[in-house]
């Protein structure tokens, strides 16, 4: 997949989420709603705007007393208390109080003794009801404020009662916050009234309240989370403003990306268990399978979003403990205390990515707050959250992919099946068999739905891109100058030809008269891809070998060599491909398909497609018609497979395991029979060997019984036995 914006003429259909008010959205619930873009920058201009379900900034700052709670705060605390209380009671065990405070976003909970002292100011018993917990929280807020003041004074080097905003990130890290750059900028906008880039302690406490109101996320992020939340809420048919707990993982993955899939699934599993979040030894009976799924408010979802980001930070430290240390030991080669661009690229390669400079430059520059050209750990975390959410692509490329995805999501279901994916990939210039597509879907289909949502599709495109980049790299390594490590101009044409780009316009340009490094070469290859995609569309996803075979058959029936065949000759040609219409209705439908094929051929850039309304058909129109008929066959095959799965009670995973075996046996048959291509189905001898490997005896009458069963299933020696 080219990491370039979609070429002119590629599938579009952008329909960005509208900015409807809550009331208008409620009125439009029956209308089809599209999944919002993840972290889209096409957003409103109010960085401190209201987010439904979260406290307003002005309200948060209007009263700085520790016991002041907005309505949203009170609801949030009540729901959190219910998650930690002892099952089937109204009480919280004191051993769970620290975890509940941490769940609510309080950071100074590591001292068990201090938390215990605060609790004992309220009660000498081991249980807290809700009102008592509110009293504990109020006292803990005062304790936490005192701890914040001590840390603040430690960073106030000159003792003038203020800190410079440049010291905010290390100070927040000291307090165990995750200092994200957008949220810091937003909170500063709300509290630094004199714009002197310094904060007094009072301004700092305001800063923390703004920072915490959306669980450490910026308003822009919170609004995007809200749109994803509302989408899944409506899709599930849940009551207004509530999310079924069994949608939590999907909602988090759509918000962050597939890299948090395991983390999100763990959170969902805990909620669905019905045991709550408490760690004390009180369990309730397992939840009845028929009981109603628990519902989450948006405020609770934001807490789980924060927990997901915190877990992602822990995971990053586990993946690269060396970057969490002071000296960045392993990849900080120059010992500077940060990771440079070159060191970052080396680290990304160790994670299985091919980090192109043009892809990481923009993110790197955005998160490098001090313009030091190096990233310290919190900046690295900023970088990774953005990079992984885009699967390594640039933002404009992700936007183009989303438009293409929507275009092929014909049912507006915000997911595509294997057949829709096949059409999408052909539009992008790739060809794939249905069996290969199912195998690809199974690799990235995290929720086992046998379809792909956009996040899963983006992951699939990453896999395609990595495979493509590996091929480009192999050619680059073969053709480069070993002394300079660059591709000399004299080898440029050879390298592009090896990649199938012979005759590309870029070969006639003057911009590649200098040696190219790998990144420059990738950009050159990507610039050739538009031409290659146009050729692939013309071929409707068929391979060169298939096109050659179709041309041979077509020319055989083009008796006068005119370059076109009439409708009677067409029926003979279709018979060769076993696509013959059997009824008058099917013949009439075929004529309409010819017209549609002409339209598709024009879209693919074919100039001479014949005259509309005639019964003659040109070759490239015939190719498009063949693709349409092939797709109809695949749709029927999918329907048969779904019916078979239902009849045999097979899961999607079980079918894919069978498909892997089937594909492996086809490759074995190709080698054993000395074929230059994979057979359509399994030959008779291969089927017999497969059954023998399963200890199924085929002696005597059993062999005849197998042959009869193969005949019933439509087996032919030419095509073999297909997967269905």
Buried (B, 14 or more C-beta within 10 A) or exposed (E): BBBBEBBEBBBEEEEEBEEEEEEEBEEEEEEEBBBBBBBBEEBEEEBBBBBBBBBBBEBBBEEEEBEBBBEBBEBBBEBBBBBBBBEEEEBBBBBBBBBBBBBBBBBBBEEEEBBEEBBEEBBEEEBBBBEBBBBBBBBBBEBBBEBBEEBBEEBBEEEEEBBBBEBBBEBBBBBEBBBBBBBBEBBBEBBBEEEEEBBBBEBBBBBBBBBBBBBBBBBBBBBBBBBBBBBBBBBBEBEEBBBBBBBBBBBBBBBBBBBBBEBBBEBBEBBBBBBBBBEBEBEEEEBEEEEEBBBBBBBBBBBBBBBBBBBBBEBBBEBBEBBBBEEBEBBBEEEBBBBBBEBBBBBBEEEEBBBBBBBBEEBBEBBBBEEEEBBBBBBBBBBBBBBBBBBBBBBEBBBBBBBBBBBBBEEEBBBBBBBBBBBBBBBBBBBBBBBBBBBBBBEBBBBEBBBBBBBBBBBBBBBBBBEBBEBBBEBBEEBBEEEEEBBBEEBBBBBBBBBEBEEBEBBEEEEBEEBBBBBBBBBBBBBBBBBBBBEBBBBBBBEEEBBEBBBEBBEEBBEEEEEBBBBEBBBEBBEBBEBBBEEEEEEEEBEEBBBEBBEBBBEBEBEEBBEEEEEBBBBBBBBBBBBBBBBEBBEEBBEEBEEEBEEEEBEBEEBBEEBBEBBEBBEBBBEEEEEEEEBBBBBBEBBBBBBEEEEEEBEEEEEEEBBEEBEEEEBEEEBBBBBB
